[in-house]
Amino acid sequence: MTMLLRNFHPETDSEAVARFFFRLGYGSAGRAGVPLDATALQRSLAESGLRHACVAEDDERIVGTVMLVERADGFAAAPGELFGDHYLVDPLHRNRLVAGHLLAEMFQYLIATNVGTVRLRVDPANEVARRLYAQSGFRVVGPSVSNGDGFIEMVNHLPGVLHLLGDLLREDEGIGDARDVPPEFLKHFMRRIRQSGDRGGVNMLADGTRTITFDFDLHHRSFHLVLNAESGELITLSIDNRPREDLIARARPVSALVPVEPTASPTDRSAGRFSARIDEHGSLVVEHPDHVGPVLVAPFPDGHGRQIAPFRPPVLPLATQTIPEGWTQTCEQDGVRVTRRIALTASGLAIASTSQGGGPRGLVAQPLCLLRTAELAISDERGEREGHLRRGAWPLHFSGFEAAVDPEEAVDADGARHTFTDRAHGLEISLLWKGHGLLRPYGACLADGKIDVRIELDEIPASPPRSAPSAPVKPAPLNWVDAGTSSRTHTGEAGSRIVMRDEGVTQWQAAGRMVAISTMSGGRRSRAAEQPCIWPSLSEVPRYDLQHGEGLTSRSEIPFLPVAGSETDPSLGSWTLEASEDLRRLVTQTRAPAGAGEAVMNVRLPAGPQGIGIADSDGELVVHQHGGLEWSTWTSLARVPVGDGRFLRIEALEATRPEILVRARPRSWVLSLYSERSATATSLSRWSLALQEGATESAGAEARGHLDEQTGGVA
């Protein structure tokens, strides 16, 4: 192998890298089979705020990439931080040195440019990648659940620490400056970290401060470091068991997570029963008492042409002032001045955004409607289209590669309208755009310096659910038999059986036919892990939290009780199962301890050629195909085909503000059944999973299919 590591040049390398991404099915666009050309890649990288990129070549053929960006998939890096992104190695080269060389090169750039922290997002099922990142000092310091797009975040503060080793490097290696550290030293350093695992060394102090401890030997010296897990601040440094306060004093100042105070205290405003406020990030937040969580969030626009980061907004020098009709906001950064004026109107809100000093298409605005169980109608120069809201499919959206859909889907913003209708809650929100700019179906507008949007907030008559509940069946407790290896089974009549492990249900069969079964994750170099098909979890954050609210655990977080009511520690919560005698119906029961957040029951089922039935906002069942896209939607009832003309109907029996989150993932459906927890008392949630025959609802309402696979709705 003749391998070469070199800098990425967008003008000459984009076509080859785009082909490399597409060949490996990388990213949301690649997994959907949407070609990524050079222009789309260049625009996507520019919108992510590309700071540095490196490619690995084998005989002039690209076999690996790594990039550092300011924004990734709706998250913004704080000052002094960057995101590691597009870290990809050809499968034929993953057993060689390419992966390590790319990581070392990334570290070298971070050190040279005085960037102290790097974050990345990883699929929790990718154990090989998680192990590689952990060996390089990356740690999981936040919730150990994947967020809405299926990733968890890992953080590495060691690049900032390596600045402090300059004197030692000069003494031991004859290197003039820490920024000149060679990649060989970095790979040597990474292999010496003693703490193992992606949570190795992560601790909580008595005052609630989360820390990361690193111990390693390097050049016959022993190092002990304790860092603030959130900010990267160096708390403790010892070399050969001798504290080095002198080096701590030279550490980089920590400013990453210190927000800029607004010049005036924002005031809540009312628009009928809707309320509007400016939050601590400078985002406009609109709420309604009948809806769980905000109905709309409008982050502050970006004047540098970068993607909006609603999940973790950037830290901005933002000034917010109240005016009689609303607010004005101003941000001056890197020679660009962005101003936003928000005014209450008789029908809702009017937002005018302008930028000065930016380049063409340098202003990006993206108000996000957060009505979950809604239908979306888009009216623009292409006509009018509508369908049940499925983020990722309708509207079409490829996270990180938004520009890939521009040639076919983006339109002139002027006169375009997005209307979200939630008949279950009796709410409707319309966004009417004025001013020229490129408007994507997901709602991001790229303008040349000015863009206006009028937001209409309406209350409409609420529709009662149309779908009749399943026929009542009195479930009974199950008789569990210990099967060893943390496994227990229940055998019902006529070849029916349930297998349970500590992680959750791994097999469910009724009348001798499989309804659900666990899957195996992990590659050939990692230990295969069994992923249950039914399992509960507890969340400390509400479902509407933009950063972690749609988190997904991979296995049970709370103990299973063979018999309900036998729990020994109510503070841990518990769950149990009941079923009909033929096991054609399961009832899950979760007792969640008092606290904020949600009790969630998760169900994983294989995705076949038949689509999934989802109740729209007025309760009518609509069938949607998987389509190979990764998308998600909220509903009150789901009906999932499980083979042989059978369907699994999933609905709430007893829950507080119940909702079902449906995720289309590669080759599977993942359904998360949400129930709001009580802050002061134990809360109970019960869900029915009922096996049905035939293609129509038991109540006689025929499921209607969508006419357009892209929109998932009716033209």
C-alpha positions in Angstrom: 0.0 0.0 0.0 1.2 3.4 -0.9 -0.7 5.6 1.4 -0.7 9.4 1.4 -2.3 11.8 3.9 -2.9 15.2 2.6 -5.2 18.2 3.0 -8.5 18.2 1.3 -9.0 20.8 -1.5 -12.7 21.5 -2.2 -12.1 22.7 -5.7 -10.3 19.6 -6.9 -11.2 16.9 -4.5 -15.0 17.3 -4.0 -16.0 15.1 -6.9 -13.8 12.2 -5.8 -14.8 12.5 -2.1 -18.5 12.7 -3.1 -18.1 9.5 -5.1 -16.3 7.9 -2.1 -19.2 8.9 0.3 -21.8 7.6 -2.2 -19.9 4.4 -2.8 -19.9 3.5 0.9 -23.5 4.7 1.4 -22.3 7.2 3.9 -24.5 9.9 5.5 -28.3 10.4 5.2 -28.1 11.1 1.5 -25.9 8.1 0.8 -28.1 5.7 2.8 -31.1 6.9 0.8 -29.3 6.3 -2.5 -29.3 10.0 -3.5 -26.3 10.9 -5.5 -24.0 13.4 -4.0 -22.2 15.5 -6.5 -19.3 17.9 -6.1 -21.4 21.0 -6.0 -23.7 19.6 -3.3 -20.8 18.4 -1.2 -19.0 21.8 -1.4 -22.2 23.7 -0.4 -22.9 21.2 2.4 -19.3 21.6 3.8 -19.5 25.4 3.5 -22.8 25.4 5.4 -21.3 23.3 8.1 -18.5 25.8 8.6 -15.6 23.6 7.3 -12.4 24.5 9.1 -10.1 21.6 8.1 -10.2 18.3 6.2 -7.8 15.6 5.4 -8.0 12.7 2.9 -6.1 9.4 2.8 -5.1 8.1 -0.6 -4.0 4.7 -1.7 -2.4 4.8 -5.2 -4.3 8.1 -5.8 -7.6 6.5 -4.7 -9.4 8.1 -1.7 -9.7 5.5 1.1 -10.4 7.7 4.1 -11.5 11.2 5.2 -11.7 13.2 8.4 -13.0 16.8 8.7 -13.4 19.5 11.4 -16.5 21.7 11.2 -18.2 24.3 13.3 -21.7 22.8 13.0 -22.9 19.3 12.6 -26.5 18.1 12.2 -28.1 20.9 14.1 -25.4 21.3 16.8 -23.0 24.2 17.0 -19.5 24.1 18.5 -18.8 26.5 21.3 -15.9 28.9 21.2 -12.6 27.0 21.3 -14.3 23.8 20.1 -14.9 22.0 16.8 -16.8 18.9 15.6 -15.0 16.0 14.1 -17.2 14.9 11.2 -17.1 12.7 8.0 -14.6 10.4 9.6 -14.8 7.5 7.2 -12.4 4.7 6.2 -12.8 2.3 3.3 -13.7 -1.2 4.7 -10.7 -2.7 2.9 -8.4 -0.4 4.9 -9.9 -0.6 8.4 -7.4 -3.1 9.6 -4.5 -1.0 8.5 -3.1 2.3 9.7 -5.4 4.6 7.9 -7.9 5.2 10.9 -5.1 6.0 13.3 -3.3 8.3 10.9 -6.4 10.3 10.2 -7.2 10.8 13.9 -3.6 11.8 14.6 -3.7 14.3 11.8 -6.9 15.8 13.2 -5.3 16.2 16.6 -2.3 17.8 15.1 -4.5 20.5 13.4 -6.4 21.1 16.7 -3.1 21.6 18.6 -1.6 23.8 15.9 -4.7 26.1 15.9 -5.2 26.2 19.6 -8.6 24.4 19.5 -8.8 22.7 22.9 -11.9 20.5 22.5 -13.3 18.3 19.7 -16.7 16.6 19.8 -18.1 14.0 17.5 -21.3 12.0 17.1 -21.4 8.3 16.8 -23.9 5.5 16.3 -24.1 3.7 19.7 -24.3 0.3 18.0 -21.0 0.9 16.3 -18.8 -0.7 19.0 -15.7 -0.7 16.8 -15.9 3.1 16.4 -16.7 3.7 20.0 -13.7 1.7 21.1 -11.4 3.5 18.7 -12.6 6.9 19.9 -12.3 5.9 23.6 -8.7 4.9 23.0 -8.1 8.3 21.6 -9.5 10.1 24.7 -13.1 10.6 23.6 -15.7 10.2 26.4 -19.4 10.1 26.7 -20.2 12.7 29.4 -23.8 13.4 28.7 -26.9 11.1 28.6 -25.9 7.6 27.3 -28.9 7.6 25.0 -29.0 8.5 21.3 -30.7 11.6 20.3 -33.4 12.0 17.7 -31.2 11.1 14.8 -29.8 8.0 16.5 -26.3 9.3 17.6 -24.6 9.9 20.9 -22.0 12.6 21.5 -18.4 12.0 22.6 -16.1 14.8 23.7 -12.3 15.0 23.9 -10.5 17.8 25.8 -7.0 16.4 25.4 -6.0 18.7 22.5 -6.0 21.6 24.9 -4.0 19.6 27.5 -1.3 18.8 24.9 -0.5 22.5 24.8 0.8 22.2 28.3 3.4 19.6 27.4 5.6 22.0 25.4 8.4 22.2 28.0 8.4 18.4 28.4 8.5 17.9 24.6 11.4 20.3 24.3 13.2 18.4 27.0 12.5 14.9 25.8 12.1 15.2 22.0 13.9 18.4 21.1 10.7 19.8 19.6 10.5 23.6 19.7 6.8 23.9 20.3 3.8 21.7 21.2 2.2 22.7 18.0 5.0 20.9 16.1 4.2 17.5 17.7 4.4 14.8 15.0 1.6 12.3 14.3 3.8 9.4 15.6 3.9 11.0 19.0 0.1 11.4 19.0 -0.5 7.8 18.1 2.0 6.9 20.9 0.2 9.1 23.3 -3.2 7.8 22.5 -2.2 4.2 23.1 -1.0 5.0 26.6 -4.3 6.2 28.1 -5.1 3.7 31.0 -8.8 4.4 31.4 -10.8 2.2 29.1 -14.3 2.5 27.6 -16.2 5.5 26.5 -17.1 6.4 30.1 -13.7 5.5 31.5 -12.6 8.0 34.1 -15.9 10.0 34.0 -16.9 10.8 37.6 -19.3 13.1 39.5 -17.9 15.3 42.3 -19.9 16.1 45.5 -20.9 19.5 44.2 -22.4 18.0 41.0 -19.4 18.8 38.8 -18.7 16.1 36.2 -15.1 15.3 35.6 -12.8 13.2 33.4 -9.7 11.6 34.8 -6.8 10.4 32.6 -3.7 8.5 33.6 -1.0 7.6 31.2 2.8 7.0 31.1 4.8 8.8 28.4 8.6 9.0 28.0 9.2 7.4 31.4 6.9 9.8 33.2 3.6 9.3 34.8 0.8 11.8 34.2 -2.5 12.3 36.1 -5.1 14.7 34.8 -8.5 15.7 36.0 -10.6 17.8 33.6 -14.0 19.5 33.9 -16.1 17.2 31.6 -18.2 20.1 30.3 -15.8 22.9 29.7 -12.4 21.1 29.5 -10.9 23.2 32.3 -7.9 21.6 33.8 -8.6 20.9 37.5 -5.7 18.7 38.5 -2.3 17.9 36.9 0.4 15.7 38.4 3.6 14.5 36.8 5.4 11.7 38.5 3.0 12.1 41.5 4.1 15.8 41.8 1.3 18.4 41.5 2.1 21.0 38.7 0.1 24.1 39.6 2.4 26.1 37.4 1.2 24.3 34.3 -2.4 24.6 35.4 -2.0 28.3 35.6 -0.9 28.3 31.9 -3.9 26.4 30.7 -6.1 27.9 28.1 -8.9 30.1 29.4 -12.3 28.5 29.4 -15.0 30.5 27.7 -16.8 27.8 25.8 -20.0 27.6 27.8 -20.4 31.1 29.0 -23.4 32.8 27.3 -23.4 36.4 26.5 -26.0 38.3 28.6 -28.7 40.1 26.6 -28.8 43.9 27.0 -32.4 43.7 28.2 -34.5 41.1 29.9 -36.9 39.6 27.4 -40.6 39.7 28.3 -43.2 37.1 27.5 -45.9 38.3 25.1 -49.4 36.9 24.5 -51.0 36.2 21.1 -54.5 34.9 22.1 -53.8 31.6 24.0 -50.4 31.4 22.4 -47.4 32.9 24.3 -44.0 34.1 22.9 -40.7 34.6 24.6 -37.0 34.8 23.9 -35.0 32.1 25.6 -31.4 32.1 26.9 -30.0 31.2 23.5 -31.8 34.2 21.8 -34.3 31.9 20.1 -38.0 32.8 19.7 -40.1 30.2 21.5 -43.9 30.0 21.0 -46.1 27.9 23.3 -49.7 26.9 23.7 -51.2 25.4 26.9 -52.8 22.4 25.1 -49.5 21.2 23.6 -46.7 19.4 25.4 -43.7 21.6 24.8 -43.2 24.5 22.4 -45.2 24.7 19.1 -42.5 26.7 17.4 -38.8 27.6 17.9 -37.0 30.2 15.7 -33.3 30.3 16.4 -31.4 33.5 15.6 -30.5 33.6 11.9 -26.9 33.0 10.7 -25.2 35.7 8.7 -22.3 33.5 7.5 -24.3 31.0 5.4 -24.0 28.3 8.0 -26.7 25.8 8.9 -29.0 26.7 11.7 -28.2 24.8 14.9 -31.5 24.5 16.9 -30.4 21.5 19.0 -27.4 23.3 20.5 -27.4 27.0 19.4 -24.1 28.8 19.1 -22.9 31.2 21.8 -23.4 34.6 20.2 -22.6 38.2 21.2 -26.3 38.8 21.0 -28.2 41.9 22.2 -31.9 41.6 22.7 -34.2 44.6 23.4 -37.9 44.8 24.1 -40.0 47.2 22.0 -43.7 47.9 22.3 -44.6 45.3 19.6 -42.1 42.6 20.4 -38.3 42.5 20.3 -35.2 43.5 18.3 -32.1 41.5 18.3 -28.6 42.3 17.0 -25.5 40.3 16.6 -22.1 41.5 15.3 -19.6 38.8 14.6 -16.5 38.5 12.3 -17.5 41.6 10.3 -21.2 40.6 9.8 -24.1 42.3 11.5 -27.4 40.5 11.7 -30.6 42.1 12.9 -33.9 40.4 13.6 -37.2 42.2 14.4 -40.0 40.2 15.9 -43.4 41.9 16.1 -46.8 40.5 17.3 -49.6 41.0 14.8 -53.3 40.4 14.9 -52.8 36.9 13.5 -49.5 35.9 15.0 -46.0 37.1 14.5 -43.9 38.9 11.8 -40.2 38.3 11.6 -37.8 40.5 9.5 -34.2 39.5 9.3 -31.4 41.4 7.6 -27.6 41.0 7.3 -24.8 43.4 6.5 -21.3 42.5 5.5 -22.1 38.9 4.4 -21.6 37.4 1.0 -24.2 36.1 -1.5 -26.8 33.8 0.2 -25.1 34.6 3.5 -28.3 34.8 5.6 -29.9 31.7 6.8 -33.2 31.6 8.7 -35.1 28.5 9.8 -38.2 28.7 12.1 -39.0 25.2 13.3 -42.6 24.1 13.8 -42.7 21.6 16.6 -46.3 20.3 16.3 -45.6 16.6 16.4 -48.8 14.9 15.3 -49.5 17.2 12.4 -50.1 17.3 8.7 -47.9 19.5 6.6 -49.0 21.3 3.4 -46.5 23.1 1.3 -47.6 25.6 -1.3 -44.9 27.0 -3.6 -44.0 27.4 -7.3 -44.2 23.6 -7.6 -47.8 23.5 -6.6 -49.5 22.3 -3.4 -48.5 19.1 -1.7 -49.5 17.7 1.7 -49.0 14.7 3.9 -48.5 13.5 7.5 -45.4 15.1 9.0 -42.5 12.7 8.8 -39.2 14.5 9.5 -36.7 13.2 7.0 -39.2 12.1 4.4 -41.9 14.7 4.4 -40.5 17.2 4.3 -37.5 15.6 2.6 -34.3 16.3 4.6 -30.8 14.8 4.6 -29.1 15.9 7.7 -25.6 17.2 6.9 -26.2 17.0 3.2 -29.1 19.4 2.8 -27.8 20.8 -0.4 -28.1 17.3 -2.1 -31.9 17.9 -2.6 -31.6 21.5 -3.8 -31.8 20.8 -7.5 -35.1 18.9 -7.2 -36.8 20.2 -4.1 -35.6 23.8 -3.2 -37.7 26.7 -4.5 -37.9 30.5 -4.5 -39.0 31.5 -1.0 -41.1 34.5 -2.1 -44.8 33.6 -1.7 -44.1 30.0 -0.4 -46.2 28.8 2.5 -45.8 26.0 5.0 -49.0 25.0 7.0 -48.9 22.6 9.9 -52.3 21.3 11.0 -52.7 19.4 14.3 -56.4 18.5 14.6 -55.8 16.4 17.7 -54.9 19.5 19.7 -56.9 22.0 17.6 -53.8 24.0 16.4 -52.6 25.3 13.1 -49.4 27.2 12.3 -48.6 28.7 8.9 -45.3 30.2 7.7 -45.6 32.6 4.8 -42.3 33.7 3.2 -41.6 37.1 1.6 -38.4 38.0 -0.1 -36.2 36.1 -2.5 -34.1 33.3 -1.3 -33.6 29.5 -1.7 -36.2 27.7 0.4 -35.7 24.1 1.2 -38.6 21.8 2.0 -37.4 21.4 5.6 -37.8 25.1 6.1 -34.3 26.6 5.8 -34.2 29.8 3.8 -30.8 30.9 2.3 -31.2 34.6 1.4 -28.9 37.3 0.0 -29.3 39.6 2.9 -33.0 40.0 3.8 -35.9 37.7 4.4 -39.3 38.1 6.0 -41.6 35.4 7.3 -45.2 35.9 8.7 -46.3 33.3 11.2 -50.0 32.7 11.6 -51.1 31.1 14.8 -54.6 29.6 14.8 -56.9 27.5 17.0 -59.1 25.2 15.0 -61.8 22.7 16.0 -60.2 19.6 17.5 -61.2 16.2 16.0 -61.9 13.2 18.3 -60.0 10.0 17.5 -61.7 8.0 14.7 -60.1 4.7 15.4 -61.9 2.4 17.8 -59.8 0.8 20.5 -59.0 -2.9 20.4 -61.5 -5.3 21.8 -61.1 -5.6 25.5 -59.1 -8.7 26.6 -58.3 -9.2 30.2 -54.6 -9.9 30.4 -53.2 -12.2 33.0 -49.8 -12.4 34.7 -47.2 -14.6 33.1 -45.7 -17.7 34.6 -42.0 -17.3 34.2 -39.5 -20.2 34.2 -35.8 -19.6 34.8 -33.9 -20.6 31.6 -30.4 -19.6 32.9 -27.9 -17.0 31.7 -30.2 -14.2 33.0 -33.0 -15.6 30.8 -36.6 -16.6 31.7 -39.4 -17.9 29.5 -43.2 -18.1 29.5 -44.9 -20.7 27.4 -48.6 -20.2 26.5 -51.0 -22.3 24.6 -50.7 -23.5 21.0 -46.9 -22.9 20.5 -46.8 -19.4 22.1 -43.8 -18.3 24.0 -42.0 -15.2 25.4 -38.3 -15.1 26.1 -37.0 -12.4 28.5 -33.5 -11.3 29.4 -32.3 -8.4 31.6 -32.1 -6.2 28.6 -35.8 -6.8 27.7 -38.0 -9.1 25.6 -35.9 -11.0 23.1 -38.6 -13.3 21.5 -42.3 -13.2 21.2 -44.2 -15.8 19.3 -47.9 -16.5 19.1 -49.5 -19.7 17.6 -46.0 -20.9 16.7 -45.3 -17.8 14.5 -42.7 -15.1 15.4 -44.1 -11.7 16.2 -40.9 -10.0 17.3 -37.3 -11.1 17.9 -34.1 -9.4 19.1 -31.4 -8.3 16.7 -27.7 -8.6 16.9 -25.4 -5.6 16.6 -21.6 -5.3 16.3 -19.2 -6.0 13.5 -16.8 -8.8 13.0 -14.2 -7.2 15.2 -16.5 -6.4 18.0 -18.5 -8.6 20.4 -22.0 -9.0 19.0 -24.6 -7.5 21.4 -28.2 -8.6 21.6 -30.6 -5.8 21.1 -34.1 -6.5 22.6 -37.3 -6.2 20.7 -39.3 -4.8 23.6 -37.7 -2.8 26.4 -38.5 0.2 28.7 -36.5 3.3 29.6 -36.8 6.4 31.7 -35.8 9.8 30.5 -35.1 12.8 32.7 -35.8 15.2 29.9 -39.1 15.8 28.2 -39.9 14.6 24.7 -39.8 18.1 23.3 -36.2 18.8 24.5 -34.4 19.6 21.3 -31.1 18.1 22.3 -32.0 14.9 24.1 -35.8 14.6 24.2 -36.1 11.9 21.6 -33.2 9.8 23.1 -33.2 6.1 22.6 -31.6 3.5 24.9 -30.5 0.2 23.5 -31.7 -1.9 26.5 -33.8 -1.8 29.6 -32.8 0.8 32.3 -35.2 -0.4 35.0 -35.7 -3.8 36.6 -38.3 -6.3 35.3 -40.7 -7.8 37.8 -42.2 -11.2 37.0 -45.2 -10.3 39.2 -46.5 -6.7 39.4 -46.3 -5.0 42.7 -43.3 -6.9 44.1 -40.7 -4.1 43.7 -38.2 -3.7 46.5 -37.0 -0.2 45.6 -39.7 2.0 44.1 -37.0 4.7 43.4 -35.7 2.6 40.6 -39.0 2.1 38.9 -40.2 -1.3 37.5 -41.9 -2.9 34.7 -43.9 -6.1 34.0 -45.8 -7.9 31.3 -49.3 -9.3 31.2 -50.8 -11.2 28.2 -53.8 -13.1 26.9 -53.6 -16.9 27.2 -52.7 -17.3 23.6 -50.1 -14.5 23.8 -51.8 -12.7 20.9 -51.9 -9.6 23.1 -49.3 -8.2 25.5 -49.8 -5.4 27.9 -46.7 -3.6 29.1 -46.9 -1.9 32.5 -44.3 0.6 33.7 -44.1 2.2 37.2 -41.9 5.3 36.8 -40.5 6.9 40.0 -41.3 10.5 40.7 -39.2 12.9 38.5 -39.1 15.0 35.4 -39.2 13.6 32.0 -40.8 10.5 30.4 -41.5 6.8 30.8 -40.9 5.2 27.5 -41.6 1.7 26.2 -39.6 0.8 23.1 -40.6 -1.8 20.4 -38.3 -2.8 17.5 -39.9 -4.7 14.5 -38.5 -5.6 11.1 -39.5 -3.4 8.2 -41.0 -5.4 5.3 -42.5 -4.5 1.9 -45.8 -3.5 3.6 -46.0 -0.1 5.1 -46.7 1.0 8.6 -50.2 2.3 9.5 -50.0 5.6 11.4 -53.0 7.6 12.8 -52.9 11.2 11.5 -53.9 14.1 13.6 -57.7 13.4 13.2 -57.2 9.7 14.0 -57.5 8.4 10.4 -55.1 5.5 9.7 -52.6 6.3 6.9 -50.1 3.7 5.5 -46.5 4.9 4.9 -43.8 2.9 3.2 -40.3 2.6 4.7 -38.8 3.8 1.4 -35.2 3.3 2.5 -35.2 6.8 4.1 -34.5 7.4 7.8 -37.4 9.4 9.1 -39.5 9.9 12.2 -43.1 10.9 13.0 -45.4 11.1 16.0 -48.8 9.5 16.2 -51.5 8.3 18.7 -51.8 4.8 17.2 -49.6 2.5 15.0 -50.4 -0.7 13.2 -47.3 -2.6 12.1 -47.2 -5.6 9.7 -45.4 -8.6 11.2 -45.8 -11.1 8.4 -48.4 -13.7 7.2 -51.1 -11.1 6.9 -50.8 -10.2 10.6 -50.5 -6.7 12.1 -49.5 -5.5 15.5 -51.8 -2.7 16.8 -50.1 -0.5 19.4 -52.0 2.0 21.5 -52.1 3.4 25.0 -54.4 1.9 27.7 -53.4 4.1 30.6 -50.8 6.9 30.3 -50.3 10.6 30.8 -50.3 12.6 27.6 -49.4 9.5 25.5 -47.7 9.7 22.1 -45.9 7.2 19.9 -42.7 8.2 18.2 -42.2 6.1 15.0 -38.6 5.9 13.6 -37.8 4.4 10.2 -34.3 2.9 10.6 -32.3 0.7 8.2 -34.4 -2.5 7.9 -36.5 -1.8 11.0 -39.2 0.2 12.7 -38.4 1.5 16.2 -41.5 2.7 18.1 -41.1 4.6 21.4 -44.2 4.8 23.4 -44.2 8.0 25.6 -46.0 8.8 28.8 -45.3 11.9 30.9 -43.9 11.1 34.4 -45.2 12.8 37.5 -42.8 15.1 39.3 -44.1 14.2 42.8 -45.4 10.6 42.7 -45.0 7.2 41.1 -46.7 7.2 37.7 -48.2 4.2 35.8 -48.3 3.7 32.1 -49.9 0.7 30.3 -49.6 0.0 26.6 -51.4 -2.6 24.5 -49.6 -4.6 21.8 -52.4 -6.6 20.1 -51.9 -9.1 17.2 -54.6 -8.7 14.5 -55.4 -10.5 11.2 -56.2 -8.8 7.9 -55.4 -5.5 6.3 -58.1 -3.3 7.8 -58.9 -2.0 11.2 -61.1 -4.0 13.4 -63.5 -1.0 13.6 -63.8 -1.2 9.8 -61.9 1.9 8.9 -59.8 1.0 5.9 -56.2 2.2 6.0 -55.5 4.5 3.1 -52.1 4.6 1.4 -50.3 7.7 0.4 -50.1 8.7 -3.3 -46.6 10.1 -3.2 -43.7 8.3 -1.6 -41.9 11.6 -1.1 -44.6 13.4 0.6 -46.3 10.5 2.4 -49.6 12.2 1.9 -52.5 12.9 -0.5 -52.1 15.3 -3.4 
